[in-house]
Amino acid sequence: MSGCNKKKFPAAKDVVLLHQLDRGIFTPSISPFPLKLETYMRMAGISYENDFKNPMGPKGKTPWMTFNGNDYCDSQLCLELLASKFQKDFSSDLTAEERAIARSFQIMTEEHLYWVLVLWRWVYTKGKTLWDVQMNLPTGLRLVMPLAVRRIKAQASAQGLGRHSKDDVIEMGRKDLRAISDYLGTKPYFTGDKPTEMDCAMFGCLAQLVWSMQGSPYEEQMKGEFANLKEFCERMKEKFWPDWDQCLSPPRLNVS
Ligand SMILES: N[C@@H](CCC(=O)N[C@@H](CS)C(=O)NCC(=O)O)C(=O)O
């Protein structure tokens, strides 16, 4: 799983260097996956530093991490490596059935609902809302936005969701959210009274809908029918991000 990046990133022994996109205006990351991994490291008490200058890893995605001289890609693989290295297993009290359900919901969220978010941000709104939530987008992205939109459209089409009509996709996302909301119910965390790894993943994605997707088709429902998901996000934010406001970047004043 070790990456192949030639560049060397110095960090102290057992300190993770987390490579990710620059901070968002309303969430510390506008991407679910860095927010998940950073939340997990906070949950596990793992020392880490951020590198916002090299967000894309050897596999062309964000986040990735450098740890004790090696590079690793994929938030879940990074999380599992750290869990094993630091012996942090927050799911050990769960039954096999509870773990199976938790995994299914996580995969639905990260591999299905995520693509609804991607389609809304990049295709249905043509990437225009990105500037409302992230101030330090790569220079020149505006110029190449049509190309970026086309590339992401192709990715979503390869994944499958991008082949459906916008109305069908929005409705699929709504059904995912309804299932996630029903599964959470009145529990404080997805598997009960204590947060586990899965909560970090759910938080990474749901926080986007709560704070970093203004004007999305789900905005009103996050305050109404799915209010328990918003409350869950607020709970996670309070528990693991007491410095949340300091981890946001101020909105750009003069957008060119
Ligand atoms: N399974 C990966 C997914 C990472 C991912 O899809 N990151 C997106 C940002 S949200 C990305 O880097 N996309 C760039 C691209 O696909 O070109 C993980 O958990 O880290």
PDBQT file of the ligand as one rigid body, heavy atoms in Angstrom, charges set to zero:
ROOT
HETATM    1  N1  LIG A 301     -11.654   6.271  -1.581  1.00  0.00    +0.000 N 
HETATM    2  C1  LIG A 301     -10.902   7.497  -1.529  1.00  0.00    +0.000 C 
HETATM    3  C2  LIG A 301     -11.713   8.587  -2.222  1.00  0.00    +0.000 C 
HETATM    4  C3  LIG A 301     -10.946   9.907  -2.304  1.00  0.00    +0.000 C 
HETATM    5  C4  LIG A 301     -11.582  10.837  -3.314  1.00  0.00    +0.000 C 
HETATM    6  O1  LIG A 301     -12.410  10.438  -4.150  1.00  0.00    +0.000 OA
HETATM    7  N2  LIG A 301     -11.172  12.092  -3.264  1.00  0.00    +0.000 N 
HETATM    8  C5  LIG A 301     -11.671  13.049  -4.232  1.00  0.00    +0.000 C 
HETATM    9  C6  LIG A 301     -11.998  14.365  -3.542  1.00  0.00    +0.000 C 
HETATM   10  S1  LIG A 301     -13.491  14.253  -2.681  1.00  0.00    +0.000 SA
HETATM   11  C7  LIG A 301     -10.597  13.335  -5.237  1.00  0.00    +0.000 C 
HETATM   12  O2  LIG A 301      -9.439  13.433  -4.887  1.00  0.00    +0.000 OA
HETATM   13  N3  LIG A 301     -10.968  13.493  -6.507  1.00  0.00    +0.000 N 
HETATM   14  C8  LIG A 301     -10.051  13.911  -7.516  1.00  0.00    +0.000 C 
HETATM   15  C9  LIG A 301     -10.175  13.115  -8.748  1.00  0.00    +0.000 C 
HETATM   16  O3  LIG A 301     -10.843  12.073  -8.742  1.00  0.00    +0.000 OA
HETATM   17  O4  LIG A 301      -9.590  13.517  -9.732  1.00  0.00    +0.000 OA
HETATM   18  C10 LIG A 301     -10.602   7.841  -0.086  1.00  0.00    +0.000 C 
HETATM   19  O5  LIG A 301     -11.290   7.358   0.808  1.00  0.00    +0.000 OA
HETATM   20  O6  LIG A 301      -9.626   8.557   0.157  1.00  0.00    +0.000 OA
ENDROOT
TORSDOF 0
